[in-house]
Amino acid sequence: MNNLISMRDLSKAEILQIVEVAEKIESGKLKVNIPDKVAALLFFEPSTRTLFSFDTAVKRLGGKTLIMTGTGNTSVKKGETFADTLQTISQYSDIIIMRSPTEGAARYASEVVEIPVINAGDGANQHPTQALLDLYSIKKTQGTLENLKIGVVGDLKFGRTVHSLCQALGEFNPKFYFASPSHLKMPGYILDDLDDRKIDWHEDRNMETFIDELDILYVTRIQKERFADVEDYNKVKGSYVLKKDMLDDVKPNFKVLHPLPRVDEIHTDVDDTQYAYYFPQARNGVFTRQAIISILLGEV
């Protein structure tokens, strides 16, 4: 593993290695120290959890970070090309962690520079480190990644987190249940990939028809920033809201995950139930990203 761009680039063994290393780091069984390493965090799109958890991960490993948020104060404003910017930053750092609104930007970066590149989200395409921390969260709550029933609800068309998650879980024989507004369904290429891998999936407009069967419910927000017309967003916002009274008959091992930020798709009355796991899930991002960085830098 030289870069982390897409979940489809990883084998099942590599996925399990990342989860195992994250477990060892969290438990204290593995100590990685990279005091001479510098990570460049290039975030051309807003971020809270991903940016801060990567920054935290690098620093807890003993490394240092360079952070670029946007291009307003850089030479891009002077006409410097994206390739030249990447080449220059790679001279100052040992690994690049990049978020961009442009699909394919991280893969392009990995072809331009000679240091490892981590895709921290590229448009509506992929978010592999989120998928890996989701897998780690699922493993911690369920004890396994195999043969689980997973519900995925919300914006499935533009939700890069669910695209990566479905591809990642496809290695573990899941059964998927999808619920979304009609024009925000899971993209055809994801469904075709699941079919090719003989993964069972079902679509339904109402998540209450399948919630009691699930091990994991993965909720996503309707992403306002992906809509060209705000009126189109207003028509679908609030389409799905998970409330406490919908959890009366769920399985004992059932957990609710969400990549965050939350808007209105999970009512706050769910937060105090035994099923809410989205805030511990965010914490798991630090351990998972520590594992990814350690592996890519050859420290594990």
N, C-alpha and C positions, 0 to 999 in steps of 0.2 A: 504494500500500500504506500504509494508515493505521494498521492494527493487524496482529498476527500471531496468529490464533486457531486456524485449522485449515488443513491443507495444501490442502483443497478450495477455499479462498479465493484461492489463488495460481495465476496462469497459468504456463505453461511458461517464458515470457520472464522473469517475476519470479523463478522458481526459478533460472534460469541467471544472472540478474543477481547474486543472492546468492552463488552459487558463484564467480562471476568476481570479485566484490569481496573475498571471503574469500581467494582466490588472491593478489590484489594486496596485501592486507594482510599475509599471511604472507611474501610475497617482499620486502616493503618498498617495492614500487612505489607504494603508496598510503599516505599518512600522514593520519590523521584525528585532530583534536585538539578535545576538547569540555570544556575546563577549567571552564566555567560551568554544565555540565549535571549534574543529580542524578537518579539512577535509584533508584526504590523497589523493593526486592526483598521481596515479600510471599510468604513460604513457609509455608503452613498445613499442609504435609505434609513429612516428613523428606526431606532431599536432601544429597548430598555433591557429586557432579560438577556437576550443573546449577547449584546455588547458587554454588559456588566458581568455576566457569568464567564465569558471568555477572558475578560480582563482579570477577574478574580482567579480563574483557573491558572492563568500564566503566573500570576504573582504568588499563588500558593505553592506553585512548583519552584519558586525562587527566581523566576525569570522577570523580564521587563517588557513593557509595552510601549508602542508608538500608536497613537490614535488619531485617525483622520475621520471626521464626520462631515460629509458633504465635500464640495470642491471650492467653496466660496473663497477660501484663503490660500489656495494653491495655484501652481503654475498652469493648471488647466484653464484658468481664466485668461491666461496669456496666449492660449492656443496650443499648449503642449498636448500631444496625443496620449490616449489612454495607455498605449503600449509603452511609451517613454516614461510615463509616470510610474508604471509598474516596474519597469527595469530599474529606475532610479531607486525606488523604495526597497527593492530586493537587495540593493547594495548595503543597506543599513540594517537589514533584519535577517532572521533565520527561517521565518515562516510567515506567510501572509494569510490572514483570515478576513474574508471579504463578503460584504452584503451589497447587493446592487438591485435596482429595480429592473434591470435588463436581463432577460433570460439568456443563459449561455455565457454570461460575463465571467463567471468563475472558471469555467472550462477554458475560455480564451486566455485568462490570466495564467492558468497552469501550463499553457503552451508557449507563453511568452517568457516566463521566468524559470530559473533553475532551482528554486527552493520550493518546499511544499506549499500547496495552496489548499485552504479549507473553504468550502462554500458555506457561508452563513446565511444563505437565502438569495436566490436570484429570481426576482419577479414572482410570477405565479408558477414557477417551474419546480424547484427542488429546495428542500431544507434538510439535508441529511443529518446534521448534528442534532436537530430537534427530534428526528425519527429515532436516533440512537438513544437519546435520553428518555424518549418515550418507551423504547424497548426495555431500558434499564428499569424504569418505573413499573412497567408491566411485570417484569421478572420479580421485582421486589414484592409486589402485592399479590401475585398469583403463584409464585414459586416455580413457574415454568413459562416458556414462550410457546409451547406446542399445543395445538388443537384447541385454541381459545375461540370464543364467540365475541366478536368485536363490532360494536355499533359505531358508525361515524355519521355525525349530524352537522348540518349547517351549510357553509359555502364550500362545496366540494369541487367546484370548477376552478376557482382561483386559489384555493387553499393549498399552498405548496407543502404545508406540514402533512396533510393527509395523503398527498401524492407520494411523498417519501415514505410515510408510515405503511401504506398499503404495499409498496414494493418491498419494504424491509420485512414485514410480517409474512409476505408470500413465501418466505423460506421455511415457515413453521406450521404449515397446514391449518390456517385459520378458517373461520366462517365469518364473512362480512355481511353486515346489514347497513345499508345506506339510506339516509333520509335528507332531502334537500328541496328547496324550491325547484320547480320544473326546469328553469333555465340556468340553474347552478348545480347541475348534476355532475357526478364524477366524469372526467374526460374519457372519451372513447379509447384512447391509447392505454389508459390505466386499466380499464375493464378488459381490453383485448389481452393485455399482459397477464391479468389474473386468469382469463380463460386459457391462455396458452400454458399456464402453469397448473391448470386444473384446480383452481381455487374457487370454492363455492361462495357466491355473493347474491344478495337480493336487494332490490330497491323498494322503498315504501315511502309515501308522503308523510306518514304518521309514526314517529318514533315510539309511541306508546304501544303499538302493536307488537313490538319485539323487545322492549326494554327488560322485561322479566326473564328473558332467555340469556341475557348477556353476562359476560365476565367483565368486560370493559365497555364503557360508553365514552367515546372521544368526541367532545363538543367543540365546534369552531364558531367564531363570529362571522357574520356577514360583513365582508371587508369593503367599507365605503370607498377606500382609496383605489379600488380596482374598477369602480364604475365611472364611465365617461360622463354620464348624466345622473345628477343627484336624485332626480325624480325616480329613476329606475331603482336606485338604492332604497328610497323611501317606501317603495311598493313591497319590498321583501324584508326590510328590517323588522326584527321581532317575530319572524315566521316561526321560530322554534325557541321556546323558553322552558328550560328544565326547572321544575319546582319540587319541593320536598314531598308533597302529597303524591307525586308520581313514583316514589321510591318504596311504597308500602310493601310490594311483593317481589322486590328484586332479590337476587341470590345473595347469600351471606358474604361471599367473596367479591361482590360487585364493587367496582370503583369508577369514579368519574374523573376523566382526564380532560385537560384543556391546555393548549399551548400558550394561552394568554397573549394579549390583553383581553379581558372580558368586557363586554358592553352590557347587554341585557339578556344574553342567551342562557345564563345560569342564574337563577334567583339567589339572593344572598341567604335565603333560609336553608339552602343546601349546604352552606359552608360548615355548619356545626354538626352535620351528620357524619356517621362513620364511613360514608361512601365518598366524600369529597377528598380528592388527592391532588388537586391542581397546584397547590402551593408547595407541598413536598416535591412534586414533580419538577417545579422550577428549581428547587435546591439540587435535585439530582443532576441538573444540567452542568453544575460545576464539576462533579466527579467524572461525568461522562466526557466532558471537554478536556479535563486533565488527562484522561486516558488517551483520547484521540491525539492530543498534542504530544504526549510522551511517546506514543507509537510512531508518529510521523517523524519525530526528531531522532528516532533510533535509540531512545533511552530505555525501551522495554524489549 
